[in-house]
Amino acid sequence: MDPQLNFFQEPPNKTNQENAKAILGLSYVENYISQEEENLFWDIIVETPWQTDIKRWTQHYGFQYDYKARKIDYSMKIGDLPTWSLPLVERLVQDNIFPSLPDQLLINNYEPGQGIAPHTDCEPCFEDTIVSISLGSPTVFEFQKDGNKIPFLLEPRSLVVMKNECRFFWKHGIPARKTDKFNGQLYKRKRRISLTFRKVVLPT
Ligand SMILES: O=C(O)CCC(=O)C(=O)O
C-alpha cells in the first residue's frame, strides 16, 4: 500500500492481552466456557422472566442489587445462585479466579443499541473480584481513567476479570451503539447476555 494512504488510516487498537497489561488487575480469557455451555446457559436464561425496571433487562440471583441506593444488606438476599451456574462458579474457584464461591449473579441483556454507562461497581457492596462472562454478540467494553479510554473486545464465551486498580479505579462501560469497530474490523451488534459474578460484603 502507498505509505501516504496509511497516514489517513486510524491507528490499530491494541489487542486485549496488550491492553490487559496496561490496567493492573484486568485479565481476559478467550473461550472460558464451551460452545455447549454457552448454548445451555442462553437457552435457560432467555426462557426465565426478566426484571424490566431499567432500560436493559436483568435477572438477579443471590442478592438483589439496588442501583439507586448502591447498597446491599441481608434483607436483599433472594436465594441461591441457579443450579445451572454451580459447575461454572466452582470452576471459577478451582481456577483461582475467585478466592471463594461468589454469591451474587447479575444477568444483563443488551439488544443492539443498548449499553451500560461507565461506572465502577459499588465499592462497599462487593469484594475485590468482579467477573463477567459473555454470551452472544461480541461487544466493545471501554475502560476509562483520568481521561484515558481503552477499548476492549468482549467475545462470546470469554471471561473478563476486574480486580485491584481495574475494579476500584477504572470505570467500565459499554457505549450504546449498534456497531463496534475494533482493530479495523466492524462488529454489527446482535443480542448479548452477560453473567456478572460478585461476592457480596455484608455490613457488620
Ligand atoms: O455486561 C457486562 O459485561 C458488564 C455488566 C456490568 O458492568 C454491571 O452490571 O455492572
The ligand as an SDF file (V2000), in Angstrom:
LIG
                    3D

 10  9  0  0  0  0  0  0  0  0999 V2000
  -22.2600   -6.6020   30.6800 O   0  0  0  0  0  0  0  0  0  0  0  0
  -21.1990   -6.7170   31.2400 C   0  0  0  0  0  0  0  0  0  0  0  0
  -20.3150   -7.4750   30.8350 O   0  0  0  0  0  0  0  0  0  0  0  0
  -20.8790   -5.8890   32.4670 C   0  0  0  0  0  0  0  0  0  0  0  0
  -22.0540   -5.5340   33.2970 C   0  0  0  0  0  0  0  0  0  0  0  0
  -21.7280   -4.5390   34.3630 C   0  0  0  0  0  0  0  0  0  0  0  0
  -20.7420   -3.8390   34.3040 O   0  0  0  0  0  0  0  0  0  0  0  0
  -22.6230   -4.3620   35.5190 C   0  0  0  0  0  0  0  0  0  0  0  0
  -23.7280   -4.9290   35.5400 O   0  0  0  0  0  0  0  0  0  0  0  0
  -22.2410   -3.6320   36.4530 O   0  0  0  0  0  0  0  0  0  0  0  0
  1  2  2  0
  2  3  1  0
  2  4  1  0
  4  5  1  0
  5  6  1  0
  6  7  2  0
  6  8  1  0
  8  9  2  0
  8 10  1  0
M  END
$$$$
